[in-house]
Amino acid sequence: MIETITSPLRAVWESLLERLFFLPPFPETIDSLALFSLLLVVGLLLGEWLHAHARWPKVTGYVLAGIVFGPSALSWISIEALAQARPIADAALGLLMMEVGRRLDLSWLRRNPELLRSTLADITLSFALIFIFALWLVGLTPAWAAATAAVTMASAPAVVLLTIEEAKAQGQVTERIILHTAISSAASFVAFAIVLGIVHAELSEDWLNALVHPLWVVVGALLVGGMGTWLALRIAKTLPKGSLAQVFVLIACALLAVGIARMLAVPVFLTLFLMGVLLASRDQQQTLRYTALPEGHWLLAIVLFVIVGASLPWQEFTWLAGLQALGLLLVRAAAKAGAMAWSGGSLPLPKRLLVGMGIQPLSATAVFMAYEIASLYPEVGRSALTLPLFAAAMMELVGPALCRLALHRSGECESGERNRGGIA
């Protein structure tokens, strides 16, 4: 289709080249900046239209835009263009992960044993049941079953955070959804590091990879995140609290951490999550405690979820893979709901189950983790990790709606919620 449109333009352009020597050759690919602009516009319009007419979460519209225009459908966004857009997606996911890390309140866990009990139950039950499902029912090897469990055990921090912001939700259910999401993300990152060693132990000829790579990931992320934290706090102390300059410093230090993490092959999502945790714990003078990202980070979120949608391997979908992914999601949902119901505590059972519904999303972090592991051994990893990728693909569309429904059922959304949310 695109070739049909561009062929006449190419012929005219090449005829002009004979006389207008200053013209460049006919562009074979769309410029990356133009691509990002198109991603923003198309994702924004589709998200806004679905939100206004179907009351769908805007994140779902962004993902659909990526699926429709990505390699799985129209192929207007090529694989090469996705590779060019990856730094922007890393920056967007990194900023959102930093915000999740900043909201991780471990003191609340220490003061509330019931929360500690429910988070541990969620982490343990989710990993164990998914691992058993992938190992026994799907037939993956222990290493790749563990990788599947590590990738899919946690909720999607970016989706949960943006859905809560869009719904303007506040209250016990909302805060527990954030807490469970942050803690389970931290646990999945620990499992992710361990799984890297397990995969190397199974497939690598050199045992040193199994020992050093997990340490490189964890220590590297901690050092880079710590450097970004130290730099941000050091500079921000010299600036007025809550000023635009502090916001600029926070974003600039986060992007610096993203760039260094990419240079060192350290996962960006882990680095920025740790940076957020360190910012919350080391900011004794509350220099950046109340410095929030501007609403413009929704612009990056659009690019992130369009790219994630375009990266999902729908062209490889089979009914068997779909049924296996659906089975994984049902097992995962049962684990999270069961953990919330079993944990007990002061929160009534219906609201605990709403928390279990609110932490169902599975999205960008899982996709990035899956591709990170699969890239170690491409000849094996891509096929072995189709299960979590298809599970993430399904929950990209359903997860935001489940989280939104949980927030509305809890009664914690802003009264007379505005139709507009995010950037609109």
MARDRENKE-913893 format. One record per residue (C-alpha): residue number from 0; x, y, z. Coordinates in pm, whole numbers, padded with zeros to 5 digits. Example, Ala and Ser with C-alpha at 12.3 -4.5 7.8 and 13.67 -1.06 7.14 Angstrom:
BEGIN
0	01230	-00450	00780
1	01367	-00106	00714
This chain:
BEGIN
0	00000	00000	00000
1	00274	00244	00096
2	00477	00146	-00212
3	00176	00226	-00433
4	00156	00575	-00285
5	00529	00649	-00293
6	00612	00517	-00641
7	00470	00820	-00833
8	00628	01056	-00581
9	00964	00882	-00625
10	00946	00915	-01003
11	00868	01288	-00985
12	01139	01344	-00723
13	01404	01161	-00928
14	01314	01362	-01238
15	01360	01683	-01041
16	01701	01565	-00916
17	01837	01598	-01268
18	01789	01977	-01256
19	01766	02067	-00886
20	02100	01937	-00764
21	02045	02063	-00406
22	01767	01813	-00343
23	01858	01509	-00129
24	01793	01155	-00255
25	01435	01036	-00219
26	01391	00943	00151
27	01366	00566	00191
28	01250	00580	00554
29	01059	00828	00761
30	01270	01054	00981
31	01276	00942	01346
32	01150	01280	01470
33	00861	01266	01223
34	00788	00912	01338
35	00772	01017	01702
36	00535	01299	01608
37	00308	01056	01425
38	00317	00819	01721
39	00210	01100	01950
40	-00071	01223	01728
41	-00216	00884	01631
42	-00188	00741	01982
43	-00336	01053	02138
44	-00632	01069	01900
45	-00718	00700	01932
46	-00683	00705	02310
47	-00897	01017	02341
48	-01162	00881	02103
49	-01194	00549	02287
50	-01202	00730	02622
51	-01472	00971	02508
52	-01696	00726	02321
53	-01637	00390	02492
54	-01503	00503	02831
55	-01196	00287	02775
56	-00871	00378	02953
57	-00653	00591	02729
58	-00360	00351	02768
59	-00561	00090	02576
60	-00599	00330	02284
61	-00226	00397	02278
62	-00151	00024	02266
63	-00409	-00036	01992
64	-00248	00236	01782
65	00084	00054	01807
66	-00071	-00282	01721
67	-00258	-00143	01417
68	00032	00056	01273
69	00310	-00183	01380
70	00469	-00482	01204
71	00183	-00713	01309
72	-00078	-00526	01100
73	-00020	-00234	00860
74	00360	-00225	00908
75	00366	00155	00892
76	00599	00133	01191
77	00882	-00094	01079
78	01112	-00302	01298
79	01394	-00059	01214
80	01179	00236	01321
81	01100	00057	01648
82	01473	00019	01710
83	01518	00393	01652
84	01235	00469	01892
85	01366	00243	02168
86	01568	00519	02346
87	01250	00728	02376
88	01059	00427	02510
89	01337	00361	02760
90	01325	00722	02877
91	00946	00712	02914
92	00944	00383	03103
93	01236	00500	03315
94	01061	00818	03428
95	00745	00626	03514
96	00944	00361	03701
97	01121	00634	03897
98	00782	00768	04005
99	00675	00420	04118
100	00998	00383	04315
101	00944	00721	04482
102	00600	00603	04597
103	00734	00286	04758
104	00659	00337	05128
105	00833	00059	05320
106	00749	00223	05654
107	00380	00154	05585
108	00465	-00215	05555
109	00651	-00210	05886
110	00355	-00047	06062
111	00099	-00284	05907
112	00178	-00658	05934
113	-00132	-00741	05730
114	00012	-00551	05431
115	00342	-00732	05465
116	00154	-01061	05480
117	-00053	-00983	05169
118	00245	-00862	04964
119	00450	-01170	05051
120	00153	-01392	04969
121	00105	-01216	04635
122	00473	-01247	04541
123	00513	-01609	04650
124	00185	-01743	04517
125	00208	-01562	04182
126	00563	-01683	04109
127	00497	-02040	04228
128	00170	-02095	04037
129	00297	-01938	03715
130	00618	-02141	03734
131	00423	-02465	03787
132	00185	-02381	03502
133	00469	-02301	03260
134	00672	-02607	03364
135	00406	-02876	03386
136	00123	-02765	03158
137	00311	-02574	02887
138	00624	-02789	02900
139	00893	-02522	02927
140	01230	-02609	03077
141	01285	-02504	03441
142	01500	-02206	03337
143	01247	-02065	03090
144	00954	-02145	03322
145	01132	-01941	03590
146	01189	-01664	03336
147	00818	-01667	03249
148	00724	-01643	03616
149	00974	-01361	03681
150	00842	-01161	03384
151	00470	-01202	03458
152	00444	-01222	03838
153	00427	-00845	03896
154	00172	-00587	03798
155	00250	-00317	03540
156	00370	-00011	03731
157	00334	00230	03440
158	-00024	00120	03362
159	-00132	00129	03726
160	00021	00472	03785
161	-00129	00628	03472
162	-00470	00470	03529
163	-00480	00602	03885
164	-00379	00949	03765
165	-00644	00940	03494
166	-00915	00833	03742
167	-00797	01088	04005
168	-00830	00809	04264
169	-00733	00840	04630
170	-00798	00610	04925
171	-00704	00282	05092
172	-00768	00061	04790
173	-00574	00298	04563
174	-00277	00320	04800
175	-00266	-00058	04843
176	-00275	-00108	04467
177	00026	00124	04435
178	00207	-00045	04722
179	00145	-00399	04595
180	00250	-00294	04245
181	00574	-00137	04369
182	00666	-00427	04599
183	00585	-00696	04345
184	00787	-00504	04084
185	01085	-00499	04320
186	01044	-00874	04379
187	01018	-00943	04006
188	01341	-00750	03948
189	01517	-00969	04205
190	01373	-01278	04035
191	01476	-01133	03698
192	01839	-01105	03812
193	01840	-01461	03949
194	01680	-01595	03632
195	01955	-01439	03420
196	02202	-01663	03604
197	01976	-01968	03567
198	01940	-01915	03191
199	02316	-01874	03151
200	02375	-02186	03363
201	02148	-02386	03132
202	02271	-02255	02797
203	02612	-02091	02833
204	02936	-02284	02790
205	03113	-02048	03031
206	02989	-02069	03392
207	03130	-01721	03459
208	02830	-01568	03276
209	02592	-01727	03526
210	02775	-01565	03816
211	02876	-01227	03680
212	02576	-01121	03471
213	02323	-01105	03760
214	02578	-00911	03967
215	02646	-00678	03676
216	02274	-00606	03639
217	02201	-00550	04008
218	02519	-00369	04110
219	02527	-00167	03788
220	02166	-00055	03829
221	02230	00033	04194
222	02543	00234	04114
223	02390	00421	03821
224	02067	00487	04012
225	02269	00598	04316
226	02475	00835	04103
227	02158	00987	03956
228	02010	01024	04305
229	02322	01189	04449
230	02349	01430	04157
231	01980	01524	04162
232	01974	01590	04538
233	02307	01774	04533
234	02196	02017	04263
235	01833	02049	04379
236	01944	02164	04725
237	02073	02484	04571
238	01739	02561	04404
239	01403	02683	04544
240	01180	02395	04657
241	00903	02305	04415
242	01049	02527	04143
243	01053	02446	03774
244	01432	02432	03797
245	01407	02140	04042
246	01173	01957	03805
247	01423	02012	03525
248	01710	01880	03739
249	01511	01571	03839
250	01423	01487	03477
251	01774	01564	03350
252	01938	01339	03612
253	01689	01062	03535
254	01763	01085	03162
255	02136	01084	03238
256	02085	00761	03433
257	01887	00617	03140
258	02169	00697	02898
259	02443	00550	03120
260	02235	00237	03187
261	02191	00185	02812
262	02565	00232	02756
263	02648	-00031	03020
264	02376	-00279	02911
265	02202	-00245	03246
266	01818	-00266	03241
267	01674	00085	03239
268	01356	-00013	03423
269	01556	-00154	03716
270	01798	00140	03727
271	01528	00407	03739
272	01315	00211	03985
273	01611	00194	04222
274	01678	00564	04163
275	01320	00639	04269
276	01355	00424	04581
277	01683	00594	04672
278	01533	00939	04615
279	01253	00857	04858
280	01485	00712	05123
281	01782	00949	05104
282	01594	01276	05075
283	01610	01350	05448
284	01560	01724	05396
285	01265	01656	05160
286	01436	01853	04886
287	01255	01670	04607
288	00985	01501	04813
289	00705	01711	04668
290	00861	01777	04327
291	00637	01593	04082
292	00683	01531	03712
293	00479	01766	03495
294	00175	01632	03313
295	00389	01631	03002
296	00516	01286	03101
297	00190	01159	02951
298	00339	01254	02614
299	00619	01006	02674
300	00365	00752	02796
301	00189	00769	02460
302	00513	00693	02277
303	00595	00415	02526
304	00267	00230	02489
305	00248	00277	02112
306	00597	00128	02084
307	00509	-00154	02322
308	00193	-00227	02121
309	00395	-00230	01798
310	00658	-00459	01956
311	00413	-00734	02049
312	00450	-01040	01820
313	00088	-01072	01708
314	00206	-01201	01367
315	00327	-01518	01544
316	-00004	-01576	01722
317	-00154	-01925	01717
318	-00463	-02056	01893
319	-00251	-02287	02106
320	-00027	-01999	02215
321	-00336	-01789	02284
322	-00496	-02058	02500
323	-00172	-02108	02692
324	-00141	-01734	02753
325	-00504	-01720	02866
326	-00438	-02008	03104
327	-00137	-01825	03248
328	-00346	-01512	03304
329	-00620	-01709	03479
330	-00363	-01877	03706
331	-00204	-01538	03776
332	-00541	-01378	03851
333	-00633	-01662	04088
334	-00298	-01625	04268
335	-00341	-01253	04324
336	-00706	-01276	04426
337	-00629	-01571	04655
338	-00340	-01385	04817
339	-00559	-01082	04887
340	-00844	-01295	05025
341	-00616	-01508	05246
342	-00419	-01218	05394
343	-00710	-01091	05604
344	-00673	-00767	05799
345	-00880	-00459	05866
346	-00977	-00397	05503
347	-01307	-00576	05421
348	-01286	-00877	05189
349	-01468	-00708	04895
350	-01215	-00424	04898
351	-00923	-00666	04926
352	-01056	-00840	04616
353	-01074	-00502	04443
354	-00706	-00457	04524
355	-00648	-00798	04362
356	-00834	-00678	04053
357	-00644	-00349	04043
358	-00303	-00519	04032
359	-00387	-00738	03730
360	-00232	-00519	03455
361	00069	-00667	03276
362	00242	-00442	03029
363	00555	-00252	02930
364	00787	-00372	03206
365	00704	-00736	03133
366	00761	-00688	02760
367	01096	-00516	02817
368	01203	-00784	03067
369	01105	-01062	02826
370	01302	-00912	02538
371	01598	-00847	02771
372	01614	-01217	02863
373	01535	-01340	02512
374	01820	-01130	02366
375	02074	-01338	02561
376	02010	-01644	02343
377	01794	-01528	02048
378	01779	-01873	01889
379	01603	-02010	02199
380	01473	-01717	02398
381	01229	-01569	02147
382	01032	-01891	02111
383	01060	-01979	02480
384	00920	-01642	02588
385	00626	-01619	02349
386	00403	-01726	02641
387	00469	-01420	02860
388	00471	-01193	02555
389	00125	-01308	02445
390	00002	-01285	02804
391	00130	-00926	02815
392	-00032	-00859	02476
393	-00373	-00969	02606
394	-00340	-00775	02931
395	-00228	-00465	02742
396	-00590	-00445	02626
397	-00773	-00579	02932
398	-00548	-00480	03223
399	-00610	-00103	03223
400	-00986	-00164	03213
401	-00966	-00401	03513
402	-00762	-00150	03712
403	-01002	00130	03623
404	-01302	-00087	03719
405	-01146	-00167	04057
406	-01089	00201	04128
407	-01446	00293	04037
408	-01597	00007	04238
409	-01393	00118	04540
410	-01561	00460	04531
411	-01224	00634	04553
412	-01229	00815	04219
413	-01267	01190	04221
414	-01631	01294	04248
415	-01759	01404	03911
416	-01449	01273	03739
417	-01354	01485	03447
418	-01385	01337	03103
419	-01040	01454	03027
420	-00739	01296	03186
421	-00373	01270	03117
422	-00262	01539	02882
423	-00599	01630	02730
